Structures are given as structure tokens and as C-alpha cells.
Amino acid sequence: MSDTRRMLAEMADPLFAELGADATMDRDGARLEQLGLPALLMPEADGGFGGDWMDALTVFRLAGYHALAIDLPAMIVAKTAGEGTEAHFALMAFARTAQIAGALDAALALSVGYVNERQQFGRPLGKFQAVQQSLAGFACEAAAANCAAVGAAQALERGDAGFEIAAAKLRANRAVEVGTTVAHQVHGAIGFTQEYGLHPLTRRLWQWRSEYGNDAYWSKRLGKLVVDAGADAFWPGLTARTD
């Protein structure tokens, strides 16, 4: 992580943690504006932050980690691509992918903390093999969503990210089902209460999963990209994107 990106994270993380799921534009929007976050991707010459897509990934992911109620990613993307355009639809899919990755990490951390504190039959829930296996699967899904988001951000930096965004949103969408299921299983009824931190995370995850392309949409889009390129181009094209 670059020094600039580390500074950005250190600035955004505590603010998003403070605002969280209860933030409103009327009350808190000015604080985001003061830090210049809505103009994250605008050039410095135009009064923006001058950030790149890896910077955006950092901010989007933190917004997801803290279930930030203000749709800051949409504000940032709107200043980059006009709403209603194909470029806007794709960039918002990337934003939701990054938010999903962050929220899954937060839900995983809550779940691990809970099972290590909650006692059952005289020992922590985290000591039971079935619970460990479930959380291991959850961790794999969260890691996959994060890797997909990073890959999409790197492709955006290169300038051709259609394939990576399609694959990333689809992979993140599929991680939501496993992650939220395991999180609520290990938490039991407490996970559904509005006062508990898991509730806003899973509510946002289910929302982001369906926004800007659900599983069916991105599966079809990804399949069309592969078919249109032809069978002979599949493997060379795939390896070229991972160099």
C-alpha cells in the first residue's frame, strides 16, 4: 500500500466507523465533503483528490466494512461517469463488489469474535470442528471476493475492465450467500436483532448483491464475452489478464 493510500485509509476508516449504518446526508454529508472524498477520482487540477482506482477500492471497501449508510461510492462514481451510461452501470458494479468484500470481512470478524466468546457445553463455540469448518469456508469466500475486487481495480487502472468487473461482481455476489448464511448460523437469533452489528452488514450485503447486476445478469454477460471472443482466444486471453 502506498503512503498516499495508507493516509487515505487512516483518514476514512475512523470516520466511517463513527458514522456507520446511522449516517445521513443531511447530518453527515458535509464531513465527507470536507475531506474531499466525493471528488476522490477527480483530477487535482479540477479541485479533486486525484486518486486512482486502487484508492477507490480502499474507500469503497471501508464503506462496506462499516456498512456506511451514505452511498459515498455512488457519489464518487457519479463524478466520474454520467448516470445512466454503460460506464456508470459497470463502475457501480465494481463499487458494490468492493463494498461486498469489505462487509464480508467485517461479518467474518464479528463471527470469529462471537464464537470465541460464546460458551456451549463448557467450551467456546469456536472449539467445535463443525463451527471451525463453516468459518473456514466463510473465510475463503471473503478472500475470493477481496481478490476479485482487487483484480477489477487493477484492470480499471489498465483501462479495459469489462471482463474483470463481470467476473468480480459475479464472484462477490455468490460469496454473499455463503457468508451471510454462516454468519447467522453461528450467531443464532442475536444476528437478526437490529441492535447487533451483524444486522446492518447482512442487510447491506443482500442489497448490494442484487444492485447493478445480479448473478444471472453477470453470468450471461461473462458468458457472452467468452463466446464472442471464441474458443481459441479463451485461455490466451485469460492468462494475459493475470500477468
C-alpha positions in Angstrom: 0.0 0.0 0.0 1.4 3.4 -1.0 1.9 6.2 1.6 -1.0 8.2 -0.1 -3.3 5.2 0.1 -2.4 4.5 3.7 -3.1 8.1 4.6 -6.4 7.8 2.8 -7.3 4.7 4.7 -6.3 6.2 8.1 -8.5 9.2 7.3 -11.5 7.3 6.1 -11.6 4.3 8.4 -12.3 6.1 11.7 -14.8 8.5 10.1 -16.8 5.6 8.5 -16.6 3.7 11.8 -18.1 6.7 13.6 -20.8 7.3 11.0 -21.7 3.7 10.2 -25.2 2.5 9.5 -26.8 5.5 11.1 -25.2 8.2 8.8 -27.4 10.6 6.9 -26.5 13.1 4.2 -28.3 15.9 6.0 -26.3 15.4 9.2 -23.0 13.9 8.0 -22.6 14.7 4.3 -20.6 17.8 5.0 -18.0 15.8 6.8 -17.4 13.7 3.7 -17.3 16.8 1.6 -14.7 18.5 3.9 -12.3 15.6 3.4 -12.8 15.7 -0.4 -14.0 12.1 -0.6 -16.8 12.6 -3.1 -14.2 14.0 -5.5 -11.8 11.2 -4.9 -11.3 10.3 -8.6 -11.4 13.9 -10.0 -8.0 15.4 -11.1 -6.4 17.8 -8.6 -6.4 20.4 -11.3 -10.2 20.3 -11.2 -10.4 20.5 -7.5 -10.5 16.8 -6.9 -8.4 14.4 -4.7 -6.6 13.0 -7.7 -7.0 9.4 -6.7 -6.8 6.2 -8.8 -8.9 3.1 -8.9 -6.9 1.4 -6.2 -7.6 4.4 -3.9 -11.3 4.0 -4.8 -11.1 0.3 -3.9 -9.7 1.3 -0.5 -12.5 3.7 0.2 -15.3 1.5 -1.2 -14.1 -1.4 0.8 -14.0 0.6 4.0 -17.5 1.9 3.3 -18.7 -1.7 3.1 -16.8 -2.8 6.2 -18.6 -0.2 8.3 -21.9 -0.6 6.4 -21.8 3.2 5.7 -25.4 4.3 5.2 -24.5 7.2 2.9 -23.9 5.9 -0.6 -20.4 7.5 -0.9 -19.3 5.2 -3.7 -22.3 6.3 -5.9 -21.3 9.9 -5.2 -17.7 9.2 -6.3 -18.7 7.3 -9.4 -21.3 9.9 -10.5 -18.5 12.5 -10.7 -16.5 10.1 -13.0 -19.2 8.7 -15.3 -22.6 10.2 -16.2 -25.5 8.4 -14.6 -27.5 6.1 -16.9 -24.4 5.4 -19.1 -23.0 1.9 -19.6 -19.7 3.1 -18.0 -21.6 4.2 -14.9 -23.5 0.8 -14.7 -20.1 -1.1 -14.8 -18.3 1.2 -12.3 -21.1 0.9 -9.8 -20.9 -2.9 -10.1 -17.2 -2.6 -9.2 -18.1 -0.3 -6.3 -20.6 -2.8 -5.0 -18.1 -5.6 -5.4 -15.6 -3.7 -3.2 -18.3 -2.9 -0.6 -19.3 -6.6 -0.5 -15.7 -7.6 0.1 -15.4 -5.1 3.0 -18.7 -6.1 4.5 -17.9 -9.8 4.3 -14.6 -9.2 6.2 -16.5 -7.3 8.9 -19.1 -10.0 9.2 -16.4 -12.7 9.4 -14.6 -10.8 12.1 -17.8 -10.5 14.1 -18.5 -14.2 13.7 -15.0 -15.3 14.8 -15.1 -13.0 17.8 -18.6 -14.3 18.8 -17.7 -18.0 18.6 -14.6 -17.5 20.6 -16.5 -15.7 23.4 -19.8 -17.7 23.4 -19.7 -20.9 25.6 -21.6 -24.1 24.9 -21.2 -27.3 26.8 -18.4 -25.8 28.8 -16.2 -24.6 25.9 -16.2 -21.8 23.3 -18.2 -22.4 20.2 -15.1 -21.8 18.2 -13.6 -25.1 19.5 -16.2 -27.2 17.8 -15.0 -28.7 14.5 -18.2 -28.0 12.6 -18.1 -24.3 13.5 -14.4 -24.1 12.5 -15.2 -25.7 9.1 -18.1 -23.3 8.5 -16.0 -20.3 9.3 -13.1 -21.6 7.2 -15.5 -21.8 4.2 -16.7 -18.2 5.0 -13.1 -17.0 5.1 -12.4 -18.5 1.7 -15.5 -16.7 0.2 -14.4 -13.4 1.8 -10.9 -13.8 0.4 -12.3 -14.6 -3.0 -14.4 -11.5 -3.0 -11.5 -9.3 -2.0 -9.2 -10.8 -4.7 -11.9 -10.3 -7.3 -12.3 -6.6 -6.2 -8.5 -6.1 -6.4 -8.4 -7.7 -9.9 -11.2 -5.4 -11.1 -9.4 -2.3 -9.7 -6.2 -3.3 -11.4 -8.0 -3.8 -14.7 -9.6 -0.4 -14.4 -6.1 1.1 -14.0 -5.1 -0.6 -17.2 -8.3 0.8 -18.9 -10.1 -2.4 -20.1 -12.0 -3.9 -17.2 -15.2 -5.3 -18.8 -14.3 -8.9 -18.2 -12.8 -8.4 -14.7 -15.8 -6.4 -13.5 -18.2 -9.0 -14.7 -16.3 -11.8 -13.1 -15.7 -9.9 -9.9 -19.4 -8.9 -9.4 -20.5 -12.4 -10.0 -17.9 -13.9 -7.6 -18.8 -11.4 -4.9 -22.5 -12.0 -5.3 -22.0 -15.7 -4.8 -19.9 -15.1 -1.7 -22.7 -13.2 -0.1 -24.9 -16.2 0.2 -22.3 -18.4 1.9 -21.0 -15.6 4.1 -24.3 -14.4 5.4 -25.6 -17.9 5.9 -22.6 -18.9 8.0 -22.6 -15.7 10.0 -26.2 -16.0 11.0 -25.8 -19.7 11.8 -23.0 -19.2 14.2 -24.7 -16.1 15.8 -28.1 -17.7 16.2 -31.0 -15.3 16.8 -28.9 -12.5 18.0 -27.6 -11.9 14.5 -31.0 -10.8 13.3 -31.5 -8.1 16.0 -31.2 -4.5 14.8 -29.0 -3.5 17.7 -26.3 -6.0 16.8 -23.6 -5.2 14.3 -24.3 -8.1 12.0 -27.7 -6.9 11.1 -26.7 -3.8 9.1 -23.9 -5.7 7.4 -26.0 -8.6 6.1 -28.9 -6.2 5.2 -26.4 -4.2 3.0 -24.9 -7.4 1.6 -28.2 -8.7 0.4 -29.0 -5.3 -1.1 -25.6 -4.9 -2.9 -25.8 -8.4 -4.3 -28.9 -7.5 -6.3 -27.9 -4.0 -7.3 -26.1 -3.3 -10.6 -26.4 -6.8 -11.8 -27.5 -10.0 -10.1 -26.0 -13.5 -10.6 -28.0 -14.2 -13.7 -27.1 -10.9 -15.4 -23.3 -11.1 -14.8 -23.3 -14.9 -15.7 -24.9 -14.0 -19.0 -22.6 -11.0 -19.6 -19.5 -13.0 -18.8 -20.5 -15.9 -21.0 -21.2 -13.6 -23.9 -17.7 -12.1 -23.6 -16.2 -15.5 -23.7 -18.3 -16.8 -26.6 -17.8 -13.7 -28.7 -14.0 -14.0 -28.3 -14.1 -17.6 -29.5 -12.8 -20.8 -28.0 -9.2 -20.3 -29.3 -8.9 -17.0 -27.5 -10.2 -18.1 -24.1 -7.0 -19.4 -22.5 -4.6 -16.9 -24.0 -6.9 -14.1 -23.1 -7.3 -15.3 -19.6 -3.6 -15.8 -18.9 -2.8 -12.4 -20.5 -5.1 -10.7 -17.9 -3.3 -12.3 -15.0 0.3 -11.5 -16.0 
